[in-house]
Amino acid sequence: MHRRVWSDVRGAVPKPTLGATLRLLPVLLAFVVVSALASAASGSSFAAGLLVTLLTAILYAALWLLVSSRLRHRNTAWRDLVPGALVFGVGIEVLHLVTA
């Protein structure tokens, strides 16, 4: 799907490899760890919960920036990916708050 959004030609995109998958796995696990730690830490007080919520959104954004920088179109600077990463981080945190 990422290739379609960036209008990359299928032949120009590198094939997935085991090494690339193994490099992505720790980042995906980090999403789970951040979520679990945030849930555990936010229950102590309202101020702590608010701070944890803000920090968690930033951590989600940073993790997504890392993932999307590996998937990006070749002519795009990483700074161009920051707004999307911020939207992703805030969106994931809003989903977490609504479901929790």
NUVO-283595 format. One record per residue (C-alpha): x, y, z; residue number from 1. Coordinates in steps of 0.25 Angstrom, whole numbers, always signed. Layout:
{x->X | y->Y | z->Z | num->NUM}
...
! end
This chain:
{x->+0 | y->+0 | z->+0 | num->1}
{x->+11 | y->+9 | z->+3 | num->2}
{x->+17 | y->+7 | z->-11 | num->3}
{x->+4 | y->+11 | z->-17 | num->4}
{x->+3 | y->+24 | z->-9 | num->5}
{x->+16 | y->+28 | z->-13 | num->6}
{x->+13 | y->+24 | z->-28 | num->7}
{x->+26 | y->+15 | z->-28 | num->8}
{x->+27 | y->+5 | z->-40 | num->9}
{x->+27 | y->-9 | z->-35 | num->10}
{x->+40 | y->-13 | z->-41 | num->11}
{x->+47 | y->-1 | z->-35 | num->12}
{x->+44 | y->-5 | z->-21 | num->13}
{x->+53 | y->-15 | z->-14 | num->14}
{x->+48 | y->-28 | z->-10 | num->15}
{x->+45 | y->-31 | z->+4 | num->16}
{x->+56 | y->-39 | z->+11 | num->17}
{x->+58 | y->-47 | z->+24 | num->18}
{x->+68 | y->-36 | z->+29 | num->19}
{x->+58 | y->-25 | z->+27 | num->20}
{x->+47 | y->-32 | z->+34 | num->21}
{x->+56 | y->-35 | z->+46 | num->22}
{x->+60 | y->-20 | z->+47 | num->23}
{x->+45 | y->-17 | z->+47 | num->24}
{x->+41 | y->-26 | z->+58 | num->25}
{x->+48 | y->-19 | z->+69 | num->26}
{x->+41 | y->-6 | z->+65 | num->27}
{x->+27 | y->-13 | z->+65 | num->28}
{x->+30 | y->-19 | z->+78 | num->29}
{x->+34 | y->-5 | z->+84 | num->30}
{x->+19 | y->-1 | z->+80 | num->31}
{x->+14 | y->-12 | z->+89 | num->32}
{x->+24 | y->-9 | z->+101 | num->33}
{x->+21 | y->+6 | z->+100 | num->34}
{x->+6 | y->+3 | z->+101 | num->35}
{x->+8 | y->-6 | z->+113 | num->36}
{x->+17 | y->+3 | z->+120 | num->37}
{x->+8 | y->+15 | z->+118 | num->38}
{x->-4 | y->+7 | z->+123 | num->39}
{x->+3 | y->+3 | z->+135 | num->40}
{x->+9 | y->+17 | z->+138 | num->41}
{x->-4 | y->+25 | z->+135 | num->42}
{x->-12 | y->+20 | z->+147 | num->43}
{x->-5 | y->+27 | z->+158 | num->44}
{x->-11 | y->+41 | z->+157 | num->45}
{x->-17 | y->+50 | z->+147 | num->46}
{x->-5 | y->+59 | z->+145 | num->47}
{x->+4 | y->+46 | z->+143 | num->48}
{x->-6 | y->+41 | z->+133 | num->49}
{x->-7 | y->+53 | z->+125 | num->50}
{x->+9 | y->+54 | z->+125 | num->51}
{x->+9 | y->+39 | z->+121 | num->52}
{x->-1 | y->+41 | z->+110 | num->53}
{x->+7 | y->+53 | z->+104 | num->54}
{x->+20 | y->+45 | z->+104 | num->55}
{x->+14 | y->+33 | z->+99 | num->56}
{x->+8 | y->+40 | z->+87 | num->57}
{x->+22 | y->+46 | z->+84 | num->58}
{x->+28 | y->+32 | z->+85 | num->59}
{x->+18 | y->+26 | z->+76 | num->60}
{x->+21 | y->+38 | z->+66 | num->61}
{x->+36 | y->+35 | z->+67 | num->62}
{x->+34 | y->+20 | z->+65 | num->63}
{x->+26 | y->+23 | z->+52 | num->64}
{x->+36 | y->+33 | z->+47 | num->65}
{x->+46 | y->+22 | z->+48 | num->66}
{x->+37 | y->+12 | z->+41 | num->67}
{x->+33 | y->+22 | z->+30 | num->68}
{x->+47 | y->+27 | z->+28 | num->69}
{x->+51 | y->+13 | z->+23 | num->70}
{x->+39 | y->+12 | z->+14 | num->71}
{x->+39 | y->+26 | z->+8 | num->72}
{x->+40 | y->+30 | z->-6 | num->73}
{x->+55 | y->+33 | z->-10 | num->74}
{x->+53 | y->+48 | z->-13 | num->75}
{x->+47 | y->+51 | z->+1 | num->76}
{x->+54 | y->+57 | z->+12 | num->77}
{x->+51 | y->+51 | z->+26 | num->78}
{x->+46 | y->+65 | z->+31 | num->79}
{x->+35 | y->+63 | z->+21 | num->80}
{x->+30 | y->+51 | z->+28 | num->81}
{x->+29 | y->+58 | z->+42 | num->82}
{x->+15 | y->+63 | z->+40 | num->83}
{x->+10 | y->+49 | z->+37 | num->84}
{x->+17 | y->+43 | z->+48 | num->85}
{x->+11 | y->+53 | z->+58 | num->86}
{x->-3 | y->+50 | z->+53 | num->87}
{x->+0 | y->+35 | z->+54 | num->88}
{x->+5 | y->+37 | z->+69 | num->89}
{x->-7 | y->+46 | z->+73 | num->90}
{x->-17 | y->+37 | z->+66 | num->91}
{x->-12 | y->+24 | z->+72 | num->92}
{x->-12 | y->+31 | z->+86 | num->93}
{x->-26 | y->+36 | z->+83 | num->94}
{x->-30 | y->+21 | z->+80 | num->95}
{x->-24 | y->+16 | z->+92 | num->96}
{x->-31 | y->+27 | z->+101 | num->97}
{x->-44 | y->+24 | z->+95 | num->98}
{x->-43 | y->+9 | z->+96 | num->99}
{x->-37 | y->+9 | z->+110 | num->100}
! end
